Amino acid sequence: MASLTYELTLAGLAVGSAAALTGIGLVVTHRATGVLNLAHGAVAMICAYVLRQLVVVWHWPLPLGALVTLLLVAPGIGLVLDRAVFRPLARRGANPARTLVASIGVFVLLVGAAVLLWGPGAQDDAPVLLGDDPWAQLGAVVTLACLVGAATRWTRFGRELRAVIDNRPLAVLSGIDADRVAAAGWAFGSFTAGLTGVLLAPYLRLDPYGMPLLVVEVIAVAVIARMRSLPVAVAAALAIGVAQAQLTRLHPEGWAGPLLQAVGANLFVVALLVAALVLPGIGGKGRDALPPPVRSGRLPGGVWLVVGVLLLLPLGFAGSDLHTAIQVPALAVILLSLVVVAGRGGQIALGQAAYAGLGALFTALLTTRGVPGLVALGLAVPLVAAVGLLTGRPAIRRHGLALALVTLATGVAVSRFVLTQPYATAGLSLGRPAGFSDDRAFYALELLVLAGCLALVAALRRGRTGRALAALRDHEPGAEASGVPVPRLKLLAFVLGAALAALGGGLLGMGLRAFEPEAYDPVRGLLWFAAVLVLGADSLLTPLAAATLLVTLDAGPHAGAAALLLGLLAALTGRIPPLMNLLPRKAPSRNAADGEAPPTGRPAPLSISSTGARGNPGPAEGRTHPHRPARGHAPAPAPARLHAHHLTVTYPGGVSALSDVTLRLAPSRVTALVGPNGAGKSTLFDCLAGTLRPHHGRVTLDGTDITSRAAHTRTRLGIARTFQRLAVFPSLTVEENVRLGQEQGRIRTDPAAVERSLRLLGLAGRVRHEPAADLPTGVLRRVELARALAGQPHTLLLDEPAAGLDTAETAALARILAALAADGLTVLVVEHDLDLVAGIAHTVHTMEGGRIVS
Ligand SMILES: Nc1ncnc2c1ncn2[C@@H]1O[C@H](COP(=O)(O)OP(=O)(O)OP(=O)(O)O)[C@@H](O)[C@H]1O
C-alpha cells in the first residue's frame, strides 16, 4: 500500500511539476505585462511539435534540437507576440477584455497553424527530454522557480520588473524601459511554455487541441497564486497534481461513482472553476466588458436579400455538398447566442460550446427514450437554459478576466465531466425528426428555425431589453445608475445564450445524425468566440458569415485554415475593424420631428418650459410650484426626503473617508456639497446613490431604511444620479440614452417623459438621432441629465454637473436646476464651480477630512 502511495505521489509530482512550470510562466508574463496569456498552452504545443520535427523528422541530435527549441524558438515566439500583438495593444491602452481576445486569437491562430503544418491527428513519437523521472522534472521546476525568485529580488532587472508592476507610468517616468521589461517577460513566459510542452509531449497525445486545452486548465495554479506569488503557484500545482494522482485509487460506487471519478481525474479543472469563482483579485471591477461596436448605420435591405438567396442556394445542392451545408444554419444559431451575450451584453462568454453540446446530448437522451425528435429538441432547450441559469448565477458576479475564466472553466468542466464520459453518452443515437430525414428537408427546417431565431434576436436588440444590454456593455455603473437591474439582465443574457446554443447544438447533432463530443470541444468554443468577435459581435449577419466561413474552410483541403485566419484577425484586435463594419451602411433615418432641429444639426440651447422644468408633472407628484429663482426665495424647509444618518466609511489602509456624517436633503431645495479634494464628497455621494455601503450609519428615504438597497433599486425608487466622469452609452443614440432612463426609471409607463426631457435639455432636434459616441462633452452632460430626468425621479444627485460645460451652458444648467427644485425636486450637487453653487443652492455644506464642517 505504502509503495502504491509512493508511486502515485511520484506520478502526481511529475504532473504537478509541469503544472508548476506553466504557473511560473503565466505569473511572470502577467507580472511583466499585465496579460493573462490564454495562449500559453498553444505555445507549449507548437514548441513540442518543433522539437519533434527537428529530432524525429529531421534527425537532429536531441540536445541540439532541445537547445534550439527552448532557447531560440520559444523565446522567439514570445518576442513576436510582444511586438506584433500585445505591445501595440498596450500602447492603445486596451482594456483587459481586448487583451484577452487577442490572446484567444493567438491560441486559435497557433492551433490552426499546427493543424495546417502537422495535421489534426495525434503524434505518439515525441522525443523524451528528461526521461520519466519525476525528481528530475521537479528539480528543474524548483531550480527555475528559485532562479526567477532570485532574479526578481536581487538583480537590476528584477527591481525594474517590480517597479513596472507597482506603477507602470511612474516606472516609465523614472527612466525604466517598460517595453524591454515586457519583452523579457514574454520571452521568459514562452520559454517556460516551451519547456512544459517538450516535457509533457511524450506522455500525452501530441495533437493540436489536447495540450493547449490542458495547459488552459492549469491556469488554476496562477489564479490561486493571485497572479503574483511563485511559491504559491508551485505549491498549488504540486498539491493538486499529487491529490489528483492519489484520487485515482478511489473507485466510488453508485450512480454518482463515474462522475466522482471523472472529477478526481480532472482536479485542475475543478481547481480552476473554484479559484475563478471564489478568489477575488483577478480581473477586478471596472470598464472591462468587451468594447462597444462602432455604430455605423443600418445595413441596406439588399444585403439581407442577397444573404437570403445565398442561404437558399444549398437547397439546390446534392450529396456531400448539401451534407456539409447542413452544418451552417445550426452553427449560425449557436453563434447567434454569442451575439446576445458577447455582442449585445459585452460579456466574455467562453463556454457556449458546452451549452451546445448539452443541447445535443439532452436531445439524444430524449430521442433514445422514444421522445419524437422535434419534441426532444424543444425540451432540451429549456433544460439547457436551466443549466445556463445555474451556471450563470455564480458567473455574473465576476467581471472581465474572472468572468472569462469562469465561463471557460464551466465549459471545460461540462466537456470533461459530461460530454466525453461514457456514462453520459454510451449507446446514444440521434436521428432527425420524422419527415425531415432527407438532407434537403432537414436543411429547410434548419433555415426556418434560423429565421425565427434571427427575428427573435432582432426584436430583442431593438427593444427595451436590447437597449438595456447595450447600456450594460457600454458602461455598467451608468446602466446600474439608470435603473437597469444589472445582475438580472446579465443572467437573462446568459440563459438566452444557453438556450440558443442548445438549439443550435441539437440541430448540429441531428444534422450529423450522431452525438459527437468533439463537435462541442471547448477549443472549438474559443474558435467560435474569436470568429464572432472578428466579424463584429453585435451584427446579425455575423453568425451567418462566421458559420459559412468556418464550415466551408474546415470542409476544404486545408483543415485549420479557418482557425489560422480567424485567429490572426482576432490577434490583431483593435487594429482592424470588425469585418461587418466594412459593408456599406445606410445613414441613420430621421423622422418628421427633426424639422425643429437647428439647420446646423447642433443641439438647441437649453430651455425651460413655462409650465415648469418638467413641463407636465404627473398628478401623483402634485407639483404646482411655479418656477422661481432659487436664491432668496427658498421654500420653507420641508422634512428631509433623503437622509444620511451618522455615516462612517473607512477605506483599507485606515483612510477615514467619512466620519459620522449626517446630511438631510429636502424637497424643493438645492443642497450643494463643496470642499477640497479628498474631503469625502464622492464617498458621501456614493453612499446616497447606493454604489457604496457605509460601514456604520443608515440612509433613509422618506423614513424608510434603504441602506442595503442596490443602486438600480434606488434609481427605481426615484433617486437618480449623474457621474463626475460621464456615464453615457456611446453605442446608443441620444434619444435611446434618454429612453433607457425612462424605461428603467421610477415611472416606466410614461413614454412622453422622453420627449419632455429631450426638449428641456435642448436635445429634441436632429442631435437626438446622433450616436452619443460622436458628441462633445457639453452635450453629453445634457444627455446624462436628460436620461436621469426621463425616469421622473424625485431626487437628483449630481456629481460635478458643470464639468466640461462652457459659461453659457453652465448658466443654462443653473436655470434648469433652479427650475427643477422649484418644481419639487430634491437636488444634491457636488461641485467645484462656486459661482454655480452660489447661484442655485439653498444650502451649502462644506466638507473637510471626512466631516461636514459647515
Ligand atoms: N477606493 C478607495 N480606496 C482607498 N481610499 C480611498 C478610495 N476612494 C477614496 N479614498 C480616499 O478617501 C478620501 C475621500 O475621498 P473622496 O473621493 O470621497 O473625496 P472627494 O472630496 O470626493 O475628492 P475629489 O473632489 O477629488 O473627488 C480621500 O482621502 C481618498 O484618497
Ligand as a Chemical Component Dictionary entry (heavy atoms), coordinates in Angstrom:
data_LIG
# 
_chem_comp.id                   LIG 
_chem_comp.type                 NON-POLYMER 
_chem_comp.pdbx_formal_charge   0 
_chem_comp.three_letter_code    LIG 
# 
loop_
_chem_comp_atom.comp_id 
_chem_comp_atom.atom_id 
_chem_comp_atom.alt_atom_id 
_chem_comp_atom.type_symbol 
_chem_comp_atom.charge 
_chem_comp_atom.model_Cartn_x 
_chem_comp_atom.model_Cartn_y 
_chem_comp_atom.model_Cartn_z 
_chem_comp_atom.pdbx_ordinal 
LIG N1  N1  N 0 -11.255 53.251 -3.156 1  
LIG C1  C1  C 0 -10.553 53.915 -2.253 2  
LIG N2  N2  N 0 -9.604  53.295 -1.536 3  
LIG C2  C2  C 0 -8.892  53.953 -0.609 4  
LIG N3  N3  N 0 -9.051  55.257 -0.323 5  
LIG C3  C3  C 0 -9.984  55.936 -1.000 6  
LIG C4  C4  C 0 -10.786 55.307 -2.008 7  
LIG N4  N4  N 0 -11.639 56.230 -2.526 8  
LIG C5  C5  C 0 -11.384 57.378 -1.862 9  
LIG N5  N5  N 0 -10.412 57.200 -0.962 10 
LIG C6  C6  C 0 -9.880  58.196 -0.033 11 
LIG O1  O1  O 0 -10.978 58.670 0.737  12 
LIG C7  C7  C 0 -10.860 60.057 0.938  13 
LIG C8  C8  C 0 -12.123 60.765 0.437  14 
LIG O2  O2  O 0 -12.151 60.627 -0.999 15 
LIG P1  P1  P 0 -13.327 61.215 -1.884 16 
LIG O3  O3  O 0 -13.085 60.760 -3.274 17 
LIG O4  O4  O 0 -14.619 60.901 -1.260 18 
LIG O5  O5  O 0 -13.060 62.787 -1.772 19 
LIG P2  P2  P 0 -13.661 63.955 -2.657 20 
LIG O6  O6  O 0 -13.984 65.049 -1.718 21 
LIG O7  O7  O 0 -14.779 63.443 -3.480 22 
LIG O8  O8  O 0 -12.451 64.356 -3.568 23 
LIG P3  P3  P 0 -12.489 64.863 -5.104 24 
LIG O9  O9  O 0 -13.067 66.210 -5.091 25 
LIG O10 O10 O 0 -11.045 64.846 -5.501 26 
LIG O11 O11 O 0 -13.303 63.872 -5.855 27 
LIG C9  C9  C 0 -9.602  60.511 0.228  28 
LIG O12 O12 O 0 -8.570  60.564 1.186  29 
LIG C10 C10 C 0 -9.328  59.420 -0.765 30 
LIG O13 O13 O 0 -7.950  59.286 -1.011 31 
# 
loop_
_chem_comp_bond.comp_id 
_chem_comp_bond.atom_id_1 
_chem_comp_bond.atom_id_2 
_chem_comp_bond.value_order 
_chem_comp_bond.pdbx_ordinal 
LIG N1  C1  SING 1  
LIG C1  N2  SING 2  
LIG C1  C4  DOUB 3  
LIG N2  C2  DOUB 4  
LIG C2  N3  SING 5  
LIG N3  C3  DOUB 6  
LIG C3  C4  SING 7  
LIG C3  N5  SING 8  
LIG C4  N4  SING 9  
LIG N4  C5  DOUB 10 
LIG C5  N5  SING 11 
LIG N5  C6  SING 12 
LIG C6  O1  SING 13 
LIG C6  C10 SING 14 
LIG O1  C7  SING 15 
LIG C7  C8  SING 16 
LIG C7  C9  SING 17 
LIG C8  O2  SING 18 
LIG O2  P1  SING 19 
LIG P1  O3  DOUB 20 
LIG P1  O4  SING 21 
LIG P1  O5  SING 22 
LIG O5  P2  SING 23 
LIG P2  O6  DOUB 24 
LIG P2  O7  SING 25 
LIG P2  O8  SING 26 
LIG O8  P3  SING 27 
LIG P3  O9  DOUB 28 
LIG P3  O10 SING 29 
LIG P3  O11 SING 30 
LIG C9  O12 SING 31 
LIG C9  C10 SING 32 
LIG C10 O13 SING 33 
# 
